[in-house]
Amino acid sequence: MKRIQWHLVALLVSMTTLLISGCGGGGGGGPAPVTPPPPALPVAVNASAAWANLFAATRTFNVSGVGVDGASYTASVTITPGTSTGNGGPMDTITTTALVNKNGALLGNGGSTLFATPGTLVPQIYTDTSGYCAFFSNATAPTTTNAVMGQSGALFNATMSPYTASTNNCDTTTLTGLAINEIWSIYGDVSTGVAYFCVDSTNSGTSSTTESDCVQVDVAGNLGTKARVTIGNGASTIVTMTGG
């Protein structure tokens, strides 16, 4: 129906132009240009392939946005795949690093590495540069090949333990009280017609923080050049940044 409506609008504009040009003394210019609608979102995307493609190539995204506080935020996010023979390996890995600025000043930077079983890419271990780690016993990887807009599924959840990067030691005998929960989801931006494959994280403990890291995805699960990052505190969004 949208396509038919667009052709009708174009036809009316053409008729108006002809009428104006046919008048002997019309004043002013022609009709205002008509902005075409954005592309339609795909009905569904291959979430399983999108997850696998995160492990396939290095990607860097530079995003920006204005926060609810009116400040200007920018972030540079790099996703780097790799392999590991330690930690009960071999395992496939993805390391994510991020640098965030607020009004041009450094707000924070950090990174994390996710270790997954080769082939199935089911998450097994998580470590980060803040000194936390976790082993998973109930993790899953997306298997659906036709995830619709808004669909989501579990990845993993666990209570974190202390992690020492210099010795690659995760002290699973000690629990920090900080819990991590990650899911995958499909987000569709109707204003641009771009679909995204997202990894959504919630960290809870003395406070709760949320982050949604999204990469453009097509029907087949191929990842594109656009990204969308949303950072929140509890149930409130602090900023959504977009770019490529």
C-alpha positions, 0 to 999 in steps of 0.5 A: 500500500505504501508503494501505491500511495507514493505513486499517487503522490508523484502523479499528483505532483506531476499534474500540479506542475503541468497545471501551473506551467499551463497558466498564463501568470502563475506566481511563485515556484513549483510544488515543494519536493516530496521526500520518498519514504525510507526503505521497508524493514525486512520481515525477518533476518537470520539471527544465527548467521548474524551471530556467527558473522560477529566471529568472522571479521574485525569491525570498527564503528564510530557513533555519536548522539545527544544524551538526555542531559543535552551533552554530546556523546561519541564512541569508537567500538571495535569488535575483533575475532580470534581464537584461544587455546587456554581456558579449556580451549580451543575456543573462538573469541570476540574481543570488544573495546570501546572508548566513550567521550562526553562533550569531547572529554574522555568519559570511559574506556574498556573492553571484554572478551567472550569465549565460545565453543567452536562450531556452535559458538555457545558462550563459555567464558567472559572476562573484562578489563574491569577485573571481572569474569564468569563461566557459564553452564546455561549459555545458548547461541541464537539458532533461529534463521528467521527472527522478526523485528523485536524478537530476542533470545538468551545468551548467558547470565551469571554472577561475576568472579574476580579476574586477574588479567596478568595471570589469566586467572578467574577466581570462581571460588569467590563471587562479587555480587555483580551479575551479568545478563546478555541476550540477543535481539533484532531491532528495526529502525522504521525511520531509516529502514535499517535492521540491527542485530543487537547484543544487550547487556545488563549488569546488576549489583549495587547499581544497574547499567544497561548497554545495547550494541547493535550492528546493521544486518540484512535478511541473510544475516550479513553484517553492515557498516552501520551501528547503534549503541544505547547506554542506560542506567537502570530502566532509563536511557542515557544516550543512543548513538548511531553511525558507522 
